[in-house]
Amino acid sequence: MKKHSHLKNTLSESLKMAFNSIRTNKLRSSLTLLGIAIGVFSVVGVMTAIRTLESSIQSGLNVFGSNTFAFQKYPAIHMGGHGRKYHNRKHITLSHYKDLKRLAKLPVLVSVGDDLYGKPVKYKDKQAKNNPVILAGDEGTARVYNTYIEDGRNITKDDVHFNKRVAVLGGDIIDQIFPFEDPLNKTISIDGIDFKVVGSTERKGTAFGESQDNYVVIPISVHLQYFSHQWTSLAVTVEAPSAELYDKTLDETVGIMRMLRHVPPGEDNDFETVSNEELLDTFGSFTGGVKIFSLVISVIALLVAGIGIMNIMLVSVSERIKEIGIRKAIGASRKDILTQFLSESVFLCQTGGITGIVLGIAGGNIVSIIFKIPAVIPIDWAIIGLIVCSAIGIGFGSYPAWKAATLDPVDSLRHE
C-alpha cells in the first residue's frame, strides 16, 4: 500500500514539475510541441478525410446497378499519361450498340448513353440552374442509373426509333421550373428545341455534395440529331442476368465488341470496361497512395520531433543539475529522477499529440462540409496517435532521463 502511495505521489510530483518546466521554457517547448503536432496532424487529418469520403463512397461511386458494366472509349477515372492513346481510339457508335444488342444472348439489358452539359433547360420564363445534365439514352437508362419512374412513363423503343422529342425529368428540374405545376405533358425547351415531358424519376439525393437529381433524360437518337458532333463517343451498358453469370456475360460481350471493332487477336481491347468494382478499386488505389505518403511525412516529422524532445531534455538536464543534486540530497532515488524526466518527456509529446489529433479531426472533416456528408471521428487513429506519442516520449526521453538519474549528487551540488 505504501509502495503504491509512493508511486502515485512520485508521478503526481513529476507531472507538476514537468508542467512547470514547460511553462518556464515556453518558446523551446512550443517548438517541440509543434513538431509532434504536425506529425500527428498529418496522419489523423488525412485518415479522417479519407474515412469521411469512404463513409459516402458506396452511394457516390455506385453509378451502375448490380451485375452491370459499361463499355466506353475513355477510362472512368484517368490519372497519369497515355491521354493520346485513348484519344486515338475509334468512337463507340450507335451501330456498335445496336449490333451488340442484337448479337449478345446472355445480357438482360443492353443500353446506350451519353451526357451533355451547358444546355439551358426552360419552361416559359423559368430556367433550370446549376448546370443540369442532359442524359441521352433509351428504355434502359433509368435502370442503368439505379432509379425508377415515379410518375408518367419511361423513354421507349419507339421514342428512340422515331426520334421523338420527349423528356423524363429529375426531381431538381421539376423543383426549379415546375414549382407549382404538374410537369406531365408540358413542353420544355432544351437549347431552344421543344420537348414534351412524359415522365419523372424518383429522387436519389446527393453524393459527394452534388445532387443526383439534376438531369433531363431524352432519346439517344434525338441527342445525336440535335446536340451531338463528330467527336461524340457513346457508352454501352450491359447488365448480366445474375452475379453467377456476370463473368460469362462479360466475356461474351467483350468478344462481340472486339469483333465489331475489328481488334486483332492478341491485342489489347481498344475500349474500356467500367464497373462499380473498378471504380471502387481505383478510388482505393488512390487513397492507399495518399495514406502511404501521409504516413511517410508523419514518420519524418515525428522522428525530427523526437530528436527535438531528446535535445530539449538534455538541455533541461544540464540547466537543472543543481536542482537534481538537491532532490537527491533530500532523499530522491534514481527511480524518482528517472520518472520525473520521463514524465516531462511524455507530457510534452502527449500535449503535442492531443493538439495534432484535435486539429487533424477538425481539418479532415472539412471534407464533410465541402461534400455535405456526415463527419467522422476516427477513434482508432486517435488512440494510435496517443500511443505513438507516448512511445516517442519514452524512447527519446530515456537517455536524458537516465543521464539525470545517474548524476552524482555531490558533484551536482557543487555545479554552478
Buried (B, 14 or more C-beta within 10 A) or exposed (E): EEEEEEEEEBEEBBBEBBBEBBEEBEEBBEEBBBBBBBBBBBBBBBBBBBBBBBBBBEBBBBBBBEBBBBBBBBBBBEEEEEEEEBEEBEBBBBEBBEBBBEBBEBBBBBBBBBEBEEBEBBBEEBEBEEEBBBBBBBBBBBBBBBBEBBBBBBBBEEBBEEBBBBBBBBBBBBBBBBEEEEBBEBEBBBEEBEBEBBBBBEBBEBBBBEBBBBBBBBBBBBBBEBBBEEEBBBBBBBBBBEEEBBEEBBEBBBEBBBEBBEBEEEEEEBBBBBBBEBBBEBBEEEBEEBBEEBBEBBBEBBBBBBEBBBBBBBEBBEEBBEBBBBBBEEEBEEEBBBBBBBBBBBBBBBBBBBBBBBBBBBBBBBBBEEBEBEBBBBEEBBEBBBEBBBBBBBBBBBBBBBBBBEBEBEEBBEEE
